[in-house]
């Protein structure tokens, strides 16, 4: 039974270490995307599709 407590405490410590590493990476800008905005302007015309204009029906009395 004591092995379970040791493994549980080690797994919690490892999880906390990974969480702190993740928070540090996010705050330092590791996951900021600097490539996509520069390429998006090249393909912007393909992404924008024109919406068809709705046709107006005239009622005749």
Beta strands, then each sheet from edge to edge (+ up, - down):
end
